[in-house]
Amino acid sequence: MYKFNDLADKNILVTGASGDIGLAVCAEYLNQQCQVFALYNSNARSLETLKEQHPDGHKLNLIQCDLSDKQAVSGLCQRLAQEAKHIDVLVNNAGIVKDSLFAAMSFEDFSAVIDTNLLSVFRLTKELLLMLRAAENPAVINVASIAALIPSVGQCNYSASKGALLAFTRTLAAELAPRGVRVNAIAPGMIESKMVKKVSRTVVREITSSIPLRRLGKCEEVANTVVYLSSGAASYIVGQTIVIDGGLVMR
């Protein structure tokens, strides 16, 4: 564990917190002694376990919110304004996949992925902007994917959403940096997670053989990068995308 003393007691909001990467991000911020607001949509079991087992689990606040619902997002931000006053770090991690080859993909599946992976980031970040600007040295980290950088067959909806998220990150960073808000993104590659376990073992083996490090990434490695980008150690990093893929894109 890497220690960033400037993060202690800061208010962190993590979306998609019940997924494997979201859970690891929450755990790492707890390790930094942060106050963590963990958003989930439908299943809080893993978060409840983290809250029970982590030494600082009492600092983990579980909040159910459907980020595709504008009124729910507005209500969430009103609650946070009362409980937290300001948000120091926003981690936009929520995302879904609805994979299919383009010829067979429905508009509904394309639209649903765009709405969750891109439009929900706009909704929440927009609503939280004043709370972010009220913080000292605030940061936003958007979780994209290497699917935004290289072809990902069967994921034209997912790739489009993550590619747009990187463009959104750069422009938002340019707009908010003069006001003291740092915005960056990360692009994880193949990471050991429940999502990857749904992929054919043959495909996973083929991809792993193409990764220079010859292994999948760990959720903790993604979480370490997120925490670093939100700390004072990254105080001069703005509008960047950090690729976490073991060198896959390099090939």
Backbone bond lengths (Angstrom), bond angles and torsions (degrees), N, CA, C in turn:
res aa  C-N    CA-C-N  psi(-1)  N-CA   C-N-CA  omega(-1)  CA-C   N-CA-C  phi
1 M - - - 1.455 - - 1.524 110.08 -
2 Y 1.344 115.64 133.27 1.459 121.71 176.96 1.523 108.12 -96.79
3 K 1.321 116.81 135.90 1.456 121.09 -175.00 1.518 110.52 -104.35
4 F 1.338 115.86 125.46 1.457 122.30 175.66 1.528 106.94 -118.42
5 N 1.320 115.37 96.75 1.466 120.49 -172.29 1.524 113.49 -61.07
6 D 1.326 117.71 -26.82 1.462 120.15 -177.78 1.530 112.70 -71.76
7 L 1.338 117.52 -11.54 1.464 120.71 -179.66 1.530 112.85 -88.21
8 A 1.303 118.14 -14.39 1.472 121.23 -177.14 1.524 110.83 -55.30
9 D 1.329 114.72 131.36 1.470 124.06 176.58 1.528 113.98 71.55
10 K 1.308 118.26 6.11 1.459 119.13 176.76 1.524 111.07 -76.45
11 N 1.332 115.55 155.03 1.461 121.75 179.68 1.527 109.91 -92.63
12 I 1.322 115.74 120.52 1.460 121.97 -176.34 1.522 109.58 -117.72
13 L 1.320 116.91 132.72 1.466 121.29 175.08 1.517 108.81 -114.18
14 V 1.335 116.32 122.81 1.465 121.87 -178.11 1.516 108.95 -120.66
15 T 1.324 117.92 120.99 1.463 120.35 175.15 1.529 109.28 -92.05
16 G 1.339 115.84 161.49 1.462 119.02 -176.95 1.509 111.43 58.93
17 A 1.337 115.66 35.65 1.470 120.63 -170.49 1.517 113.85 -72.15
18 S 1.322 118.20 -18.71 1.461 119.46 -176.83 1.522 113.08 -86.00
19 G 1.337 117.68 -9.77 1.459 120.73 175.23 1.514 110.90 -75.51
20 D 1.309 117.06 170.34 1.463 121.05 -175.12 1.531 112.30 -61.36
21 I 1.332 117.04 -45.48 1.463 119.42 179.24 1.520 110.00 -69.83
22 G 1.326 117.37 -43.86 1.461 120.76 178.68 1.510 112.16 -58.68
23 L 1.312 116.39 -41.00 1.458 121.65 179.50 1.529 110.80 -63.85
24 A 1.343 116.37 -43.07 1.464 120.77 179.04 1.521 110.87 -65.56
25 V 1.330 117.20 -36.66 1.459 121.15 178.18 1.526 109.80 -65.08
26 C 1.335 116.52 -45.25 1.471 120.25 178.03 1.525 111.03 -59.59
27 A 1.324 116.35 -44.74 1.464 120.99 -178.85 1.523 111.28 -62.03
28 E 1.330 116.84 -40.65 1.459 119.86 -178.69 1.527 111.43 -69.54
29 Y 1.330 116.98 -35.88 1.471 118.44 176.24 1.527 110.77 -69.31
30 L 1.318 117.64 -33.34 1.466 119.78 173.94 1.523 109.90 -64.01
31 N 1.335 116.41 -38.23 1.466 119.97 176.88 1.529 111.37 -60.85
32 Q 1.331 115.45 -27.90 1.470 120.66 178.73 1.529 111.00 -87.82
33 Q 1.339 116.25 5.91 1.474 122.93 178.38 1.530 112.57 64.58
34 C 1.332 115.08 37.39 1.460 120.97 176.98 1.529 110.69 -89.55
35 Q 1.325 114.69 161.84 1.456 122.06 169.69 1.526 106.00 -91.81
36 V 1.330 116.98 115.02 1.462 120.98 -171.11 1.527 111.01 -110.98
37 F 1.322 115.52 126.57 1.457 122.09 173.73 1.527 106.71 -104.66
38 A 1.323 115.30 110.13 1.458 121.78 -172.87 1.523 110.14 -103.53
39 L 1.325 116.44 114.54 1.457 121.13 -179.75 1.522 110.62 -92.81
40 Y 1.312 115.64 135.75 1.455 121.33 175.17 1.521 107.58 -138.06
41 N 1.327 115.76 161.91 1.460 119.51 -178.72 1.511 112.82 -100.61
42 S 1.339 116.91 -48.19 1.470 117.97 -172.87 1.522 116.16 -133.97
43 N 1.321 119.51 -27.06 1.468 120.22 -173.66 1.527 110.27 -130.61
44 A 1.312 115.74 112.79 1.467 120.69 -176.99 1.527 112.81 -104.48
45 R 1.312 118.29 8.94 1.465 120.75 -173.09 1.531 112.46 -57.90
46 S 1.333 117.02 -47.13 1.470 119.88 -178.35 1.523 110.99 -65.68
47 L 1.326 116.85 -36.51 1.463 120.76 178.13 1.525 111.18 -68.20
48 E 1.313 116.43 -38.09 1.468 120.19 177.96 1.524 110.28 -63.25
49 T 1.331 116.03 -39.05 1.466 120.50 177.72 1.524 110.79 -64.58
50 L 1.335 116.33 -43.01 1.470 120.33 177.79 1.524 110.37 -61.37
51 K 1.307 116.61 -43.19 1.462 121.10 -179.54 1.528 111.38 -61.53
52 E 1.333 116.13 -38.26 1.461 121.14 -179.07 1.525 112.40 -74.11
53 Q 1.326 117.38 -36.02 1.463 120.82 -170.09 1.526 114.67 -96.66
54 H 1.327 118.24 -24.91 1.463 119.83 -177.43 1.525 110.24 -76.91
55 P 1.329 118.20 138.56 1.472 121.18 179.61 1.526 113.34 -55.61
56 D 1.331 117.41 -30.81 1.465 121.69 178.13 1.523 111.37 -108.76
57 G 1.326 115.67 29.69 1.455 120.70 -178.00 1.518 114.29 -59.54
58 H 1.329 116.99 -23.20 1.464 120.13 178.61 1.526 111.97 -66.24
59 K 1.340 116.98 -14.75 1.460 120.92 178.70 1.526 112.14 -91.40
60 L 1.317 116.32 3.01 1.470 121.10 179.53 1.525 109.04 -97.66
61 N 1.315 116.44 116.69 1.462 122.53 -178.06 1.524 109.39 -107.95
62 L 1.326 116.63 115.50 1.458 121.32 -176.98 1.525 110.06 -90.74
63 I 1.336 115.52 128.39 1.456 120.73 -178.46 1.526 109.61 -134.35
64 Q 1.324 116.35 124.04 1.464 120.97 176.11 1.518 109.17 -85.17
65 C 1.326 116.41 131.21 1.470 119.88 179.29 1.522 110.06 -157.87
66 D 1.312 115.71 131.51 1.461 121.89 173.95 1.525 107.55 -90.74
67 L 1.312 117.40 105.13 1.460 121.66 -173.88 1.524 113.38 -71.29
68 S 1.337 116.66 -9.45 1.460 119.68 176.31 1.526 111.29 -85.08
69 D 1.336 116.40 -7.20 1.467 123.06 -178.73 1.529 108.79 -101.21
70 K 1.315 116.87 110.59 1.460 121.71 -176.87 1.522 112.13 -58.57
71 Q 1.323 117.48 -41.17 1.465 120.86 -179.23 1.525 110.82 -67.53
72 A 1.348 116.84 -37.49 1.464 120.53 178.58 1.521 110.43 -64.64
73 V 1.324 117.08 -40.14 1.464 121.33 178.93 1.525 110.26 -65.87
74 S 1.321 116.60 -41.24 1.463 120.70 178.06 1.521 110.83 -62.40
75 G 1.346 116.56 -43.44 1.458 120.84 178.18 1.512 112.25 -64.12
76 L 1.330 116.42 -38.56 1.461 121.45 177.37 1.523 110.48 -59.53
77 C 1.319 116.66 -46.77 1.461 120.42 -176.67 1.526 111.72 -68.21
78 Q 1.318 116.62 -32.69 1.467 119.68 175.25 1.531 110.08 -64.98
79 R 1.329 115.88 -40.25 1.467 120.32 178.38 1.534 110.32 -65.13
80 L 1.335 116.34 -44.13 1.459 120.07 -179.42 1.527 111.34 -64.34
81 A 1.314 116.58 -35.82 1.464 120.52 178.91 1.524 111.10 -61.35
82 Q 1.330 115.93 -32.39 1.465 120.51 179.04 1.518 111.94 -81.08
83 E 1.339 116.50 -40.13 1.460 120.64 -173.82 1.529 113.67 -86.81
84 A 1.331 117.27 -32.92 1.462 120.16 -172.85 1.520 113.86 -116.35
85 K 1.339 117.53 -19.79 1.468 122.51 -178.29 1.527 112.53 69.54
86 H 1.319 116.99 -48.98 1.454 120.36 177.28 1.524 109.30 -144.26
87 I 1.333 116.12 161.15 1.459 122.32 175.85 1.524 107.84 -118.20
88 D 1.325 115.95 123.56 1.463 120.93 -179.39 1.519 112.45 -82.66
89 V 1.338 116.14 -36.94 1.463 120.29 -176.53 1.522 109.55 -139.49
90 L 1.326 116.13 130.58 1.463 122.54 173.78 1.520 108.07 -114.43
91 V 1.330 115.83 123.01 1.466 120.98 176.21 1.526 107.72 -111.11
92 N 1.327 116.13 106.19 1.469 121.48 178.81 1.521 109.05 -85.40
93 N 1.320 115.15 93.25 1.462 120.93 -173.33 1.527 113.59 -113.77
94 A 1.334 118.01 -13.29 1.462 120.56 -175.68 1.526 111.11 -62.39
95 G 1.315 116.15 136.86 1.461 119.68 179.39 1.514 111.54 -168.10
96 I 1.323 116.36 155.24 1.461 122.08 177.36 1.523 109.36 -133.02
97 V 1.315 115.54 163.81 1.469 121.35 172.21 1.520 108.73 -126.89
98 K 1.292 116.04 144.41 1.464 123.10 172.17 1.521 105.84 -141.32
99 D 1.335 114.81 76.82 1.457 121.59 -170.12 1.529 112.75 -74.95
100 S 1.327 113.39 141.77 1.456 121.26 175.10 1.518 107.64 -175.65
101 L 1.322 116.83 149.19 1.450 118.97 174.18 1.525 109.20 -62.45
102 F 1.317 116.98 148.10 1.454 121.63 -173.81 1.534 112.20 -53.86
103 A 1.332 117.57 -41.08 1.466 121.22 -177.07 1.526 112.42 -62.20
104 A 1.323 116.09 -25.30 1.469 120.26 -177.87 1.523 112.48 -105.94
105 M 1.329 118.17 -4.02 1.462 121.03 -175.40 1.526 111.49 -77.08
106 S 1.323 115.71 134.71 1.464 120.28 177.24 1.523 110.02 -85.77
107 F 1.325 115.76 157.39 1.453 119.66 175.96 1.521 110.17 -61.48
108 E 1.338 116.82 -37.09 1.461 121.04 -179.04 1.523 111.45 -60.82
109 D 1.342 117.35 -41.19 1.461 120.57 179.13 1.527 111.20 -70.45
110 F 1.322 117.11 -35.86 1.461 119.88 177.02 1.528 109.92 -66.45
111 S 1.321 115.59 -46.62 1.464 121.26 -177.06 1.520 112.26 -65.21
112 A 1.335 116.97 -40.29 1.465 120.93 -177.90 1.522 111.39 -62.30
113 V 1.334 116.42 -40.88 1.467 120.53 -179.73 1.524 110.36 -69.35
114 I 1.317 117.70 -41.96 1.467 120.91 177.39 1.522 110.28 -61.61
115 D 1.333 116.53 -42.08 1.463 120.63 -177.54 1.525 111.38 -64.03
116 T 1.324 116.79 -47.04 1.469 120.22 -177.63 1.522 112.41 -73.59
117 N 1.319 116.68 -44.08 1.468 120.30 -172.05 1.526 114.20 -83.19
118 L 1.329 116.62 -22.13 1.469 119.45 -176.13 1.529 112.64 -122.32
119 L 1.329 116.57 -56.02 1.466 118.92 -174.89 1.520 112.42 -66.57
120 S 1.327 117.86 -32.55 1.468 119.66 178.35 1.524 111.01 -66.95
121 V 1.338 116.74 -30.39 1.467 120.67 176.38 1.530 109.16 -65.00
122 F 1.326 115.79 -42.53 1.467 119.60 176.97 1.527 110.47 -61.69
123 R 1.340 116.74 -48.62 1.475 120.72 -177.28 1.526 111.40 -56.14
124 L 1.314 115.88 -52.49 1.454 120.14 -173.47 1.529 111.37 -70.75
125 T 1.319 117.24 -45.51 1.466 119.86 -178.66 1.528 110.53 -62.55
126 K 1.328 116.17 -39.47 1.463 120.67 178.65 1.524 110.54 -61.96
127 E 1.324 117.36 -46.77 1.463 121.85 -178.73 1.527 112.04 -66.25
128 L 1.329 116.30 -31.16 1.471 120.58 -176.10 1.525 114.27 -90.99
129 L 1.326 116.67 -2.78 1.459 119.79 -170.55 1.532 112.96 -55.75
130 L 1.307 117.51 -44.83 1.465 119.79 -178.98 1.527 111.50 -65.41
131 M 1.352 117.01 -36.92 1.463 120.24 178.74 1.525 111.34 -69.94
132 L 1.319 116.86 -31.19 1.462 120.44 176.24 1.530 110.01 -70.61
133 R 1.308 116.04 -44.92 1.465 119.46 -177.97 1.524 112.02 -69.16
134 A 1.338 116.48 -17.67 1.463 119.73 177.40 1.526 111.91 -80.45
135 A 1.336 116.58 -11.19 1.465 121.02 -178.35 1.526 110.59 -88.09
136 E 1.326 115.24 164.94 1.457 121.20 175.44 1.520 108.85 -95.17
137 N 1.321 117.02 122.82 1.467 123.08 -179.27 1.536 112.43 56.88
138 P 1.336 118.33 53.11 1.468 120.70 -179.20 1.521 112.17 -72.40
139 A 1.347 114.40 158.75 1.467 119.92 -179.83 1.525 110.14 -144.47
140 V 1.320 114.82 147.45 1.464 122.59 173.53 1.512 107.68 -122.18
141 I 1.326 116.64 129.77 1.465 120.93 175.92 1.514 108.32 -122.11
142 N 1.326 116.34 119.77 1.456 122.42 178.84 1.528 109.69 -99.15
143 V 1.320 116.34 129.55 1.463 120.81 -178.31 1.526 109.15 -94.47
144 A 1.326 115.62 108.96 1.456 121.54 179.04 1.527 108.95 -102.42
145 S 1.313 117.40 -135.46 1.465 121.41 -177.84 1.522 108.48 -169.65
146 I 1.331 116.47 157.64 1.462 118.43 174.56 1.528 110.43 -68.00
147 A 1.347 117.00 -12.15 1.470 120.08 174.35 1.519 110.49 -63.86
148 A 1.332 117.13 -16.18 1.462 121.41 175.81 1.523 111.14 -79.46
149 L 1.332 117.02 -14.18 1.463 121.77 -172.16 1.517 113.92 -113.25
150 I 1.326 116.68 -29.99 1.459 120.87 -178.80 1.526 109.28 -130.86
151 P 1.335 118.40 158.61 1.470 120.14 179.48 1.514 111.71 -59.04
152 S 1.321 115.07 140.84 1.458 121.04 178.14 1.526 107.51 -135.42
153 V 1.306 115.77 90.38 1.466 121.95 -172.77 1.524 110.87 -56.64
154 G 1.321 115.69 130.74 1.462 121.02 179.97 1.510 113.23 89.63
155 Q 1.329 116.33 3.85 1.462 119.73 -177.09 1.528 112.31 -131.78
156 C 1.324 117.86 42.60 1.466 117.88 -178.53 1.525 110.80 -63.85
157 N 1.339 117.67 -31.32 1.476 120.34 177.17 1.532 110.77 -70.18
158 Y 1.320 115.94 -46.92 1.466 121.46 -179.48 1.528 110.31 -64.96
159 S 1.332 117.06 -45.73 1.463 121.17 179.73 1.525 111.07 -60.79
160 A 1.331 116.06 -42.60 1.463 120.42 179.42 1.523 110.93 -62.44
161 S 1.324 116.35 -41.99 1.469 119.99 -178.35 1.523 110.95 -66.78
162 K 1.317 117.34 -41.60 1.469 120.67 -177.65 1.525 111.68 -76.19
163 G 1.330 116.84 -33.74 1.456 119.50 175.70 1.523 110.86 -64.77
164 A 1.330 115.65 -43.01 1.464 120.09 177.35 1.524 110.87 -64.20
165 L 1.330 116.57 -34.68 1.461 120.46 179.80 1.528 111.14 -63.78
166 L 1.326 117.08 -36.06 1.469 119.79 177.85 1.524 111.11 -68.32
167 A 1.328 116.79 -39.46 1.463 120.02 177.53 1.530 110.01 -67.00
168 F 1.313 116.05 -40.68 1.468 121.95 176.19 1.528 110.08 -58.79
169 T 1.318 116.17 -42.86 1.470 121.96 -179.33 1.520 111.47 -60.01
170 R 1.328 116.50 -46.69 1.466 119.88 -177.19 1.531 111.84 -64.28
171 T 1.320 116.23 -44.54 1.461 118.98 -178.45 1.523 111.55 -71.16
172 L 1.330 116.72 -40.99 1.463 119.43 177.92 1.528 110.32 -62.58
173 A 1.321 116.68 -38.24 1.466 121.13 178.58 1.524 110.53 -61.50
174 A 1.337 116.45 -42.29 1.459 120.34 -179.73 1.524 111.58 -65.38
175 E 1.334 116.40 -35.46 1.459 120.61 -179.40 1.526 112.83 -75.88
176 L 1.333 116.70 -37.12 1.459 119.64 -172.30 1.530 114.44 -94.99
177 A 1.326 118.07 -20.24 1.471 119.84 -179.11 1.532 112.67 -55.96
178 P 1.338 119.35 -41.83 1.474 118.17 178.53 1.524 113.21 -63.33
179 R 1.319 116.38 -17.98 1.467 120.77 178.45 1.526 112.23 -99.80
180 G 1.333 115.65 9.17 1.458 120.25 173.29 1.510 116.36 89.51
181 V 1.342 118.00 5.70 1.465 120.92 179.77 1.521 109.00 -101.38
182 R 1.327 117.04 117.69 1.464 121.10 177.80 1.523 110.02 -88.64
183 V 1.324 116.55 130.45 1.465 121.89 178.93 1.527 108.71 -122.21
184 N 1.324 116.63 127.21 1.461 122.55 176.98 1.522 109.72 -140.78
185 A 1.306 115.95 173.90 1.468 120.96 178.94 1.515 109.85 -136.76
186 I 1.314 114.65 160.03 1.461 120.84 170.12 1.526 108.01 -124.32
187 A 1.320 115.84 153.46 1.462 121.41 179.14 1.523 108.67 -130.52
188 P 1.328 117.57 88.60 1.464 120.13 178.82 1.529 111.56 -69.16
189 G 1.331 114.53 150.56 1.457 120.49 173.74 1.519 109.68 -95.55
190 M 1.324 116.35 -135.89 1.463 120.70 178.83 1.529 109.08 -78.65
191 I 1.302 116.27 111.12 1.458 122.67 -176.61 1.529 109.51 -115.02
192 E 1.317 116.75 138.70 1.469 120.53 177.76 1.526 109.24 -61.63
193 S 1.324 116.21 111.06 1.462 120.98 -176.44 1.519 109.44 -160.29
194 K 1.321 115.88 169.86 1.473 120.66 177.52 1.515 110.86 -61.12
195 M 1.337 116.51 -35.06 1.461 120.74 -179.87 1.523 110.99 -63.14
196 V 1.328 116.24 -43.51 1.464 120.46 -179.19 1.526 110.76 -69.91
197 K 1.328 117.10 -30.78 1.465 120.55 179.32 1.525 111.98 -63.95
198 K 1.322 116.91 -19.07 1.465 120.97 178.23 1.524 111.51 -81.63
199 V 1.323 116.49 -12.67 1.462 121.75 179.82 1.524 109.31 -81.30
200 S 1.313 116.46 145.46 1.463 121.96 178.52 1.518 110.95 -51.90
201 R 1.339 116.47 134.80 1.465 120.42 178.92 1.531 111.51 -59.95
202 T 1.326 116.16 -33.00 1.457 119.88 178.51 1.527 110.57 -64.05
203 V 1.323 115.98 -44.00 1.457 121.14 178.90 1.522 110.28 -63.59
204 V 1.345 116.51 -43.41 1.467 120.49 -179.87 1.523 110.48 -61.56
205 R 1.333 117.28 -42.29 1.467 120.81 178.84 1.524 111.12 -63.16
206 E 1.329 116.90 -40.87 1.458 120.82 -179.94 1.533 110.64 -63.79
207 I 1.334 115.44 -44.10 1.465 119.44 -179.42 1.521 110.28 -67.25
208 T 1.339 116.40 -42.29 1.467 120.22 -179.43 1.519 111.19 -60.02
209 S 1.322 116.41 -38.27 1.469 119.97 179.24 1.519 112.03 -67.42
210 S 1.357 116.93 -19.24 1.459 121.06 179.10 1.521 112.72 -90.87
211 I 1.326 116.67 -9.54 1.465 121.05 -179.50 1.527 108.62 -84.89
212 P 1.325 118.09 123.51 1.468 119.97 -179.03 1.525 113.59 -52.94
213 L 1.326 118.54 -35.31 1.468 120.27 178.69 1.529 112.44 -78.44
214 R 1.329 117.08 -7.64 1.470 123.28 176.09 1.539 113.39 60.00
215 R 1.301 116.65 34.10 1.463 120.26 175.32 1.510 110.05 -158.53
216 L 1.330 116.66 161.94 1.449 121.44 173.10 1.526 109.20 -77.35
217 G 1.318 116.04 158.53 1.459 120.02 177.01 1.521 111.13 -80.16
218 K 1.302 115.72 163.93 1.464 121.83 177.75 1.530 109.27 -106.52
219 C 1.319 115.59 146.84 1.465 120.16 179.41 1.524 111.04 -57.64
220 E 1.336 116.28 -34.75 1.465 120.34 -179.92 1.530 111.22 -64.43
221 E 1.351 116.73 -31.38 1.459 119.83 179.18 1.529 110.62 -69.72
222 V 1.315 116.14 -35.02 1.462 120.37 175.33 1.526 109.36 -68.16
223 A 1.327 115.84 -45.38 1.471 120.65 -179.13 1.524 111.45 -60.47
224 N 1.329 117.53 -39.31 1.466 120.87 179.44 1.526 111.03 -60.38
225 T 1.330 116.23 -39.08 1.461 119.97 -179.61 1.526 111.20 -69.99
226 V 1.321 116.44 -40.44 1.468 120.74 177.85 1.525 110.13 -59.43
227 V 1.322 116.05 -48.18 1.462 120.53 -178.21 1.528 110.42 -64.32
228 Y 1.316 116.86 -42.52 1.465 120.31 177.39 1.526 111.30 -56.80
229 L 1.338 117.13 -46.76 1.464 121.25 -177.52 1.523 112.38 -64.13
230 S 1.318 117.16 -24.14 1.464 120.10 -179.62 1.526 112.30 -91.31
231 S 1.312 117.47 -4.98 1.461 121.59 -175.85 1.523 111.83 -95.19
232 G 1.333 114.90 170.51 1.454 120.62 176.83 1.513 113.12 -64.89
233 A 1.332 116.90 -19.19 1.466 120.55 178.96 1.530 111.42 -65.48
234 A 1.334 116.29 -20.22 1.471 121.25 -179.96 1.528 110.91 -112.23
235 S 1.317 116.58 28.35 1.466 121.63 -171.21 1.529 114.60 -63.06
236 Y 1.339 118.20 -16.59 1.466 120.13 -178.68 1.530 111.42 -113.64
237 I 1.326 115.92 16.70 1.468 121.07 178.12 1.524 108.19 -102.38
238 V 1.322 116.64 117.87 1.462 122.42 -175.44 1.531 110.09 -140.04
239 G 1.335 116.46 132.48 1.463 121.65 173.82 1.514 115.01 70.93
240 Q 1.323 117.14 21.74 1.467 121.39 -176.30 1.534 111.83 -103.28
241 T 1.316 114.54 158.90 1.465 121.58 172.75 1.521 108.09 -117.88
242 I 1.317 116.10 117.63 1.467 121.46 177.91 1.524 108.09 -93.82
243 V 1.323 116.29 118.60 1.469 121.63 -179.53 1.526 108.37 -88.05
244 I 1.341 115.70 128.29 1.472 121.52 -178.07 1.533 106.82 -121.40
245 D 1.324 116.59 83.41 1.464 119.04 -170.05 1.520 114.45 -140.34
246 G 1.338 117.61 11.55 1.459 119.49 179.56 1.510 113.41 68.17
247 G 1.354 116.71 11.67 1.457 120.35 179.62 1.509 115.17 98.79
248 L 1.350 118.29 5.72 1.465 121.36 -175.52 1.528 112.28 -59.26
249 V 1.331 117.41 -47.92 1.466 120.58 -178.33 1.527 110.79 -63.89
250 M 1.319 116.09 -32.04 1.463 121.52 179.21 1.517 111.33 -58.84
251 R 1.323 117.14 -30.51 1.463 120.81 -178.31 1.518 110.54 -75.92
